[in-house]
């Protein structure tokens, strides 16, 4: 395996401070946090990025997923409708996600792809995650892929059918 491997990325969501700390330690202001009985919604601008303008996420502890929608700057290419991170989630006044490397890209109604299996296996081999974490990641990813496919490759419909009626800002 010839993959650059890194420790799992940890991100922090401080509801009271209205901040989001990315894996590199950059603290960003959040426009909206919304708590639901099934998860946490976050929305914030993306400053200084050439393509991304706005970022929205739902942290869904029961599924072990972070479901993301990105709004692009005018004229920037759109790479997907949803980008889903497979994560471990700690809840509380401050939420934390630990990325388990696997990602799912969804084009609504068209297709979906599982990404970074090589990275996950390299992290396991390097001892950055344990066997249980790798198995949990693959289980979550395949359950999501099956569910999204069964819902016509519609992430919102799949989540609603799972009892997770997410809503977005735009």
C-alpha positions in Angstrom: 0.0 0.0 0.0 1.5 3.3 -1.1 -0.8 5.8 0.7 0.3 8.8 2.8 -1.1 8.0 6.2 -2.0 10.4 9.0 -3.6 10.1 12.4 -7.4 10.3 12.5 -8.6 13.9 12.1 -10.4 15.3 15.1 -12.8 18.2 14.8 -14.5 20.2 17.6 -18.0 21.8 17.6 -18.4 24.2 20.5 -22.1 25.1 20.6 -21.9 27.7 23.4 -18.9 29.5 21.8 -20.5 29.2 18.3 -17.2 27.9 16.9 -15.9 25.0 14.9 -12.3 23.9 15.3 -11.0 22.1 12.2 -8.4 19.2 12.4 -5.6 21.7 11.8 -6.7 23.7 14.9 -8.2 26.7 13.0 -11.2 28.1 14.9 -14.0 29.2 12.7 -17.2 31.2 13.6 -20.4 29.3 13.1 -23.6 30.9 11.8 -25.9 28.2 13.2 -25.9 25.3 15.5 -29.2 23.4 15.8 -29.7 20.5 18.2 -32.2 17.8 17.4 -32.9 14.6 19.3 -31.0 12.7 16.6 -28.0 15.0 16.0 -26.3 18.4 15.7 -26.5 20.7 12.7 -23.8 23.2 11.9 -23.6 25.9 9.2 -20.8 28.3 8.5 -19.1 30.2 5.7 -15.8 28.9 4.3 -13.4 31.9 4.2 -10.6 32.0 1.7 -11.4 28.9 -0.2 -11.3 29.3 -4.0 -14.2 27.0 -4.7 -16.2 26.4 -1.4 -18.4 29.2 -0.2 -20.5 27.7 2.6 -20.5 24.5 4.6 -23.4 22.6 6.3 -23.1 19.4 8.3 -25.3 17.1 10.3 -23.5 15.0 13.0 -25.6 11.8 13.4 -24.3 9.8 16.3 -26.6 6.8 15.9 -25.3 6.2 12.3 -21.7 7.3 13.1 -21.8 9.7 10.1 -21.3 13.4 9.4 -23.4 14.3 6.4 -22.1 17.4 4.5 -23.4 19.8 1.9 -21.1 22.4 0.3 -22.2 25.5 -1.5 -19.8 26.5 -4.2 -18.7 30.0 -5.4 -20.4 31.0 -8.6 -18.6 29.3 -11.5 -16.9 26.7 -9.4 -17.4 23.1 -10.3 -19.8 21.0 -8.2 -18.2 17.7 -7.3 -21.1 16.1 -5.4 -24.4 16.8 -3.7 -23.4 15.2 -0.4 -20.1 14.3 1.1 -20.4 11.9 4.0 -17.6 11.2 6.5 -17.6 8.0 8.6 -16.8 9.2 12.1 -17.0 8.5 15.8 -19.0 11.2 17.6 -18.7 12.4 21.2 -21.7 14.5 22.3 -22.1 17.1 25.0 -21.9 20.9 25.3 -18.8 20.4 23.0 -19.1 17.8 20.3 -16.1 16.0 18.8 -15.8 13.9 15.7 -12.9 11.5 15.0 -12.7 10.7 11.3 -12.4 7.0 10.5 -11.1 7.7 7.0 -13.9 6.4 4.9 -16.0 8.8 2.9 -19.1 8.5 0.6 -19.8 10.9 -2.3 -23.4 11.1 -3.5 -24.8 12.6 -6.7 -28.5 12.6 -5.9 -30.5 10.2 -8.1 -27.4 9.2 -10.0 -24.6 7.5 -8.2 -22.5 7.1 -5.0 -18.9 6.1 -4.3 -17.0 4.9 -1.3 -13.7 6.6 -1.0 -10.5 6.1 1.0 -10.6 2.4 1.7 -6.9 2.3 1.0 -6.3 5.1 3.6 -8.4 3.2 6.2 -6.4 0.0 5.7 -3.1 1.9 5.8 -4.1 3.6 9.1 -5.0 0.1 10.5 -1.7 -1.3 9.3 0.2 1.6 10.8 -1.6 1.2 14.2 -3.4 4.6 13.9 -6.8 2.9 14.4 -7.5 -0.5 15.8 -9.3 -3.5 14.2 -12.6 -2.6 16.0 -12.5 1.0 14.6 -11.8 -0.2 11.1 -14.7 -2.8 11.3 -17.0 -0.1 12.7 -16.1 2.2 9.8 -16.7 -0.3 7.1 -20.0 -1.5 8.7 -21.3 2.1 8.9 -20.2 2.9 5.4 -21.8 -0.2 3.8 -25.1 0.4 5.8 -25.2 3.9 4.5 -24.4 2.9 0.9 -27.1 0.2 1.0 -29.7 2.6 2.5 -28.9 5.5 0.2 -29.1 3.1 -2.8 -32.5 1.7 -1.6 -33.8 5.3 -1.3 -33.0 6.1 -5.0 -29.6 7.6 -4.1 -31.4 10.3 -2.2 -29.6 11.0 1.1 -32.4 13.2 2.6 -35.0 10.5 1.8 -32.8 7.8 3.3 -32.2 9.8 6.5 -36.0 10.6 6.9 -36.7 6.8 6.5 -34.2 6.2 9.3 -36.1 8.6 11.6 -33.6 11.4 11.0 -35.5 14.2 9.2 -32.6 16.6 8.5 -33.2 20.0 7.1 -30.7 22.4 5.5 -30.4 26.2 5.3 -30.4 26.3 1.5 
